[in-house]
């Protein structure tokens, strides 16, 4: 294919993607990449597509940014005729190769492949090499509001915990439990206790004396809050926990002693 040959394209003729899928491009990583290019030149050309007499970046945006940081005027590139669907697929696959993707970033890739490229979960799995269950899981996660996704991205709660809480179908009850979970960093096991308690409460409402349907929003009672004990690593109710200030070495000794006596 004639357009597959490597060409030198001027940076000022290249347009970056309108929607940058990477929510945060780490300037330090760009600097490191720039230093690598300075020492060893660009080993992998970027991929562009023709667009209104110019070129649109398809894959290699960080390499492009590194070249700009170095003050270079041209970049090695492969120019390929791609339609919008093919471009989304190529970008998605490249984005999944990046290190330290957040759950939101990974989920947005699968969601774009599903909604914008029109691929089924099975097709996405085949093209990316990810299990179908993983693809479906992250597509589901990508549809959560940003506030909820941010809690998982920042590791305030785990994705497993969020998925457990998702079994609470009432929006008000879910919001209550999610905020409690985010404030106290509960585990998926504790979330399971909360969800089971919610469903027991709801079931009891179904069998109330009047026999009527349950109200749309069940009044929430204050739940016990658990945190992880730093010695035995088990759950402990927060109101009975006592803080102890120790250095890392002493903390390690206490934990090792606990393991030996277990």
N, C-alpha and C positions, 0 to 999 in steps of 0.2 A: 504494500500500500504506500503510495507516494507521500502521503501526509504523515506517515509514521517515522520519517527520518527526523533526527535531532536537528533543531534549528536554533539560531540565536535570535531571540525576540527582545525588542526594547521594552523596558519596564513601563515606560509611559504609554505603551500601547495595550497594556493589560489592565482589565477591570477585575476587581475582586468580586466574589459572589455577593449577591444582594443580602442573602441570609447566611451569616457566618454561624455554622452549627456549633462551633466551639464557644461556649459561653464566656470563657476567660482564656485568653491567649497569654501565657506566662512570659513576660518580657525577659526573664532570666533564661528561659529555654530558648527563646529566639536569639539571645546574645550568644549562648553556647553553640547553637547551630551556626551562627555567623562566624564564630571563631573556627569551627570545624571546616566550613567552606573556605575560609581564608587560608587555612593550612593545607587542605587536601583538594580544593575545588569542589564543585557540585558533582556528586557521584550519580544522583538520580535526577533526570530532568523532570520539570513540572509538566502537567498535562493541561492543554488549553483547547478551547473550541472557538472557531470563528464567530464573531458577533458584530454585525453592523460595521464592517470595515476595521474592527478592532479584534481583541481576543479576550475571552472570558476565562478566568481561572476555574478549572475543574478539580484538579488535585495538585497540592503542593503549595498551599497558601503560606505556610510557615517558611518554606524555602524562599518564597517571593519576598516576605517581610525581612528575612535575613539578608537578602541581596540589597534591599533598600537601606538596611542598617549599615551595610558595608559601603554604601555610596556607589554601588555598581550600576551600570546603565543597561546591561543586557543579562538575560538568563537563558540557560539551555532549556529547550522545551520541545515537546511533541505536540503537534497540532492535529486534532482529530475532529471530524464532523460527527457531532453527537446531538441527538434530540434531547428535549427536557427530561424525559423519563430515563434515558441512558445516563444523563449527567447526574441525576439524583442517585442512581444506583452506584455509580463510580465514586461519588463523594461519600456516600454512606459507608461503603466498604473501606475506603481510605481512613475515614474518621474512626472506625472501629479498631484500626491498627495503632492508634495513639495510646500513649501510656497515661495511666491515672485518670481515665475518664470517670466522671461522676455518674451516678445512676441516672440522673436527669439527661445528661449528654448522650449516654448510650440509649436511653429510652427514646429520645427525640430522633435518633438515627432510624430506629425500627419504625417509629410512627411515620416518619417521612416516606420511608420505603413502602409502607402500607397505604397511606392516604394520598401521597403525591405521585408515587410511582405505580400505585395500584397493584402491588404484589401481595399475594396471600402469605400467611404465616409460614406455610410450607415452602414457598418460593424464597422467602427471605432467609429461612433456615438453610436452604440449599446454597444460596449465593454467599452467605456470610460464614457458613460453617458452624453457626450457633444452633443449639438444640431448639426444637419448636417450642418447648415449654418455656425456655428462657426468653425467646422472642415475644411470646404471648404475655409473659409476666412483665417485661419491661414496657411493652406497648400499653398495658393496663396502668402501669406506674406513671408513664408520661402524660396520661390524661388527668392526673391529679392536679389541683391548683398549685401554684408555685410555692406558696407558704408551706404546704405539706411536703412537697418534693425537697425543699431546702432543708427540712429537718433530717431527711434521710441522707442527703448529700453531705451535710455537716456531721453525720454520724451521731446526731442527737438521739435518734431511734433507728433501729434496723429496718430493712425492707421487710423482713419476716414479721416484725412487730406490726408494721403498718398493714400488711396483708391480713394479719389476724384481726386487727381492729376493723378492717373493711367488712367483716362479717356482720357488723352492726349496721343494719340497713337504714335505720332512721337517721336523717342528716343531723338533727340536733344532738342526739345521743352520741353519734360518731364524733362530732366536733368536740363535745365535752370530753370524751375519753381520749381523743387524740391530743388535746391540749394538756390533759393530765399526764399523758405518756411523755410528751415533749418536755414538760417541766421537770419530770422526775427520772427520765431516762430508763424506763422500765424495759425488761426483757420480754421476749415473745412468750415465755412461760407465764409471766404475770399478766400479759395481755390476754392470754387464753382464759385465765381465771376471770378477768373482767368481762370478757365476751360471754362466757358461760353464765355468769351471774346476770348479765343483761337479758339473756334469753330465758332464764328461769323467771325473772321478774315479768317479762313479757308474757310468758306462758301462764303465769298466775293471773295476769290481767284478763286473759281469755276466759278463764274459768271463774270470774268474779260472780257475785250473787245475782247481779242483774242479767248476766249472760250476754251482755252486749259486746260489741267489738272494742278492742283496745283503743285508747286515744292515740293520735298520731305521734305525740311526743311524751315519752315516759319521764316523769320527774326523777331526776338523778339524785341519789343520796351520796354523801361524801365517801369516796372509796379509800381504803387504807393505801398508803403510798409506800412502796418498797424501793430500797436501793441495794446495791451489791456490797456485801461485807468484803473488805479488802484482805481479810485473813483467810476465811474459809471459802470465799467467793459465792456464798449462798445468799438468798434474798433475806432482807431484814426490814421490818417496818421502820420507817424513818423516825417516828416519834420516840423510839427507844434507843436509837443509835447515839453513841457518844463519840465526839471527834478526838483524835489522838494525833499530835504532830510528831512525825518521825522522819528521819533522813532516809534516803533510798536504801542504804546499806542495812539499817536496822529493820526496815520494812521487809527486805528480802530475807533476813534471818528469821523473822516471825513467820513468814509464809513457808519457808523451808522446814521450820520446826513443826508447823502444822501438818505439812505433808508427811513427815516422818512418823507423827503420832496418829495419823489417820488410819 
